[in-house]
Amino acid sequence: MTTGINGCQNDSDRWVSVVNNENSKDSRICRPHGYTDVYLWISQQGDTRPSVQTKKGLMWIQDDDWRIMGQWEWSDQKVQLAKVESQPQDYLLTITADGDIRLSEK
């Protein structure tokens, strides 16, 4: 499946890091209360999953059977961030004021 994160809207009061484990030069630090240009593929492979560090913690993001799933480092459970309806599909990454992660279609 072809999905990607295209942009980060950080609505929190903390800096956020978006790490591209496939290509580290595409990793970004996103300033508080602002938008940052970022682009990275969401992979199905566990060793190349992108990660996002917010004030809530570190979340790994993975493409899984037409769903974009996230898993906080401190949790055993995965959460569905988006259901992929078609491909290719890009998503805006939004960090909420409390550090939660949301994806919305672009």
Contacts in CASP RR format, 6 or more apart in sequence:
PFRMAT RR
TARGET T0000
AUTHOR 0000-0000-0000
METHOD contacts of the structure
MODEL  1
MTTGINGCQNDSDRWVSVVNNENSKDSRICRPHGYTDVYLWISQQGDTRP
SVQTKKGLMWIQDDDWRIMGQWEWSDQKVQLAKVESQPQDYLLTITADGD
IRLSEK
1 44 0 8 1.000
1 63 0 8 1.000
1 66 0 8 1.000
1 84 0 8 1.000
1 87 0 8 1.000
2 41 0 8 1.000
2 87 0 8 1.000
2 88 0 8 1.000
2 89 0 8 1.000
3 41 0 8 1.000
3 42 0 8 1.000
3 63 0 8 1.000
3 68 0 8 1.000
3 84 0 8 1.000
3 87 0 8 1.000
3 88 0 8 1.000
3 89 0 8 1.000
3 90 0 8 1.000
3 91 0 8 1.000
4 39 0 8 1.000
4 40 0 8 1.000
4 41 0 8 1.000
4 42 0 8 1.000
4 88 0 8 1.000
4 89 0 8 1.000
4 90 0 8 1.000
4 91 0 8 1.000
5 18 0 8 1.000
5 38 0 8 1.000
5 39 0 8 1.000
5 40 0 8 1.000
5 42 0 8 1.000
5 50 0 8 1.000
5 61 0 8 1.000
5 90 0 8 1.000
5 91 0 8 1.000
5 92 0 8 1.000
5 93 0 8 1.000
5 103 0 8 1.000
6 38 0 8 1.000
6 39 0 8 1.000
6 90 0 8 1.000
6 91 0 8 1.000
6 92 0 8 1.000
6 106 0 8 1.000
7 35 0 8 1.000
7 36 0 8 1.000
7 37 0 8 1.000
7 38 0 8 1.000
7 39 0 8 1.000
7 92 0 8 1.000
7 93 0 8 1.000
7 106 0 8 1.000
8 16 0 8 1.000
8 18 0 8 1.000
8 28 0 8 1.000
8 30 0 8 1.000
8 35 0 8 1.000
8 36 0 8 1.000
8 38 0 8 1.000
8 92 0 8 1.000
8 93 0 8 1.000
8 94 0 8 1.000
8 95 0 8 1.000
9 34 0 8 1.000
9 35 0 8 1.000
9 92 0 8 1.000
9 93 0 8 1.000
9 94 0 8 1.000
9 95 0 8 1.000
10 16 0 8 1.000
10 30 0 8 1.000
10 31 0 8 1.000
10 32 0 8 1.000
10 33 0 8 1.000
10 34 0 8 1.000
10 35 0 8 1.000
10 36 0 8 1.000
10 95 0 8 1.000
11 33 0 8 1.000
11 34 0 8 1.000
11 94 0 8 1.000
11 95 0 8 1.000
11 96 0 8 1.000
11 97 0 8 1.000
12 32 0 8 1.000
12 33 0 8 1.000
12 54 0 8 1.000
12 55 0 8 1.000
12 95 0 8 1.000
12 96 0 8 1.000
12 97 0 8 1.000
12 98 0 8 1.000
12 99 0 8 1.000
13 32 0 8 1.000
13 33 0 8 1.000
13 55 0 8 1.000
13 97 0 8 1.000
14 32 0 8 1.000
14 54 0 8 1.000
14 55 0 8 1.000
14 99 0 8 1.000
15 29 0 8 1.000
15 30 0 8 1.000
15 31 0 8 1.000
15 32 0 8 1.000
16 29 0 8 1.000
16 30 0 8 1.000
16 52 0 8 1.000
16 53 0 8 1.000
16 54 0 8 1.000
16 95 0 8 1.000
17 27 0 8 1.000
17 28 0 8 1.000
17 29 0 8 1.000
17 30 0 8 1.000
17 52 0 8 1.000
17 53 0 8 1.000
18 27 0 8 1.000
18 28 0 8 1.000
18 29 0 8 1.000
18 30 0 8 1.000
18 36 0 8 1.000
18 38 0 8 1.000
18 40 0 8 1.000
18 50 0 8 1.000
18 51 0 8 1.000
18 52 0 8 1.000
18 93 0 8 1.000
19 27 0 8 1.000
19 50 0 8 1.000
19 51 0 8 1.000
19 52 0 8 1.000
19 53 0 8 1.000
20 26 0 8 1.000
20 27 0 8 1.000
20 40 0 8 1.000
20 50 0 8 1.000
21 43 0 8 1.000
21 47 0 8 1.000
21 48 0 8 1.000
21 49 0 8 1.000
21 50 0 8 1.000
21 51 0 8 1.000
22 40 0 8 1.000
22 41 0 8 1.000
22 43 0 8 1.000
22 48 0 8 1.000
22 50 0 8 1.000
23 40 0 8 1.000
26 38 0 8 1.000
26 39 0 8 1.000
26 40 0 8 1.000
27 40 0 8 1.000
28 36 0 8 1.000
28 37 0 8 1.000
28 38 0 8 1.000
29 36 0 8 1.000
30 36 0 8 1.000
30 38 0 8 1.000
30 95 0 8 1.000
38 93 0 8 1.000
40 50 0 8 1.000
41 50 0 8 1.000
42 49 0 8 1.000
42 50 0 8 1.000
42 61 0 8 1.000
42 62 0 8 1.000
42 63 0 8 1.000
42 68 0 8 1.000
42 91 0 8 1.000
43 49 0 8 1.000
43 50 0 8 1.000
43 62 0 8 1.000
43 63 0 8 1.000
44 62 0 8 1.000
44 63 0 8 1.000
44 64 0 8 1.000
46 60 0 8 1.000
46 62 0 8 1.000
49 60 0 8 1.000
49 61 0 8 1.000
49 62 0 8 1.000
50 60 0 8 1.000
50 61 0 8 1.000
51 58 0 8 1.000
51 59 0 8 1.000
51 60 0 8 1.000
51 61 0 8 1.000
52 58 0 8 1.000
52 59 0 8 1.000
52 61 0 8 1.000
52 93 0 8 1.000
52 95 0 8 1.000
52 101 0 8 1.000
53 59 0 8 1.000
54 95 0 8 1.000
54 99 0 8 1.000
54 100 0 8 1.000
54 101 0 8 1.000
55 98 0 8 1.000
55 99 0 8 1.000
56 72 0 8 1.000
56 98 0 8 1.000
56 99 0 8 1.000
56 100 0 8 1.000
57 72 0 8 1.000
57 73 0 8 1.000
57 74 0 8 1.000
57 99 0 8 1.000
58 72 0 8 1.000
58 73 0 8 1.000
59 70 0 8 1.000
59 71 0 8 1.000
59 72 0 8 1.000
59 73 0 8 1.000
59 101 0 8 1.000
60 70 0 8 1.000
60 71 0 8 1.000
60 73 0 8 1.000
61 68 0 8 1.000
61 69 0 8 1.000
61 70 0 8 1.000
61 81 0 8 1.000
61 101 0 8 1.000
62 68 0 8 1.000
62 69 0 8 1.000
62 70 0 8 1.000
62 71 0 8 1.000
63 69 0 8 1.000
63 84 0 8 1.000
64 78 0 8 1.000
66 83 0 8 1.000
66 84 0 8 1.000
67 80 0 8 1.000
67 82 0 8 1.000
67 83 0 8 1.000
67 84 0 8 1.000
68 80 0 8 1.000
68 81 0 8 1.000
68 82 0 8 1.000
68 83 0 8 1.000
68 84 0 8 1.000
68 91 0 8 1.000
68 103 0 8 1.000
69 78 0 8 1.000
69 79 0 8 1.000
69 80 0 8 1.000
69 81 0 8 1.000
70 78 0 8 1.000
70 79 0 8 1.000
70 80 0 8 1.000
70 81 0 8 1.000
70 101 0 8 1.000
71 77 0 8 1.000
71 78 0 8 1.000
71 79 0 8 1.000
72 79 0 8 1.000
81 101 0 8 1.000
81 102 0 8 1.000
81 103 0 8 1.000
82 91 0 8 1.000
82 103 0 8 1.000
82 104 0 8 1.000
82 105 0 8 1.000
89 105 0 8 1.000
90 105 0 8 1.000
90 106 0 8 1.000
91 103 0 8 1.000
91 104 0 8 1.000
91 105 0 8 1.000
91 106 0 8 1.000
92 103 0 8 1.000
92 104 0 8 1.000
92 105 0 8 1.000
92 106 0 8 1.000
93 101 0 8 1.000
93 102 0 8 1.000
93 103 0 8 1.000
94 101 0 8 1.000
94 102 0 8 1.000
94 103 0 8 1.000
94 104 0 8 1.000
95 101 0 8 1.000
95 102 0 8 1.000
96 102 0 8 1.000
END
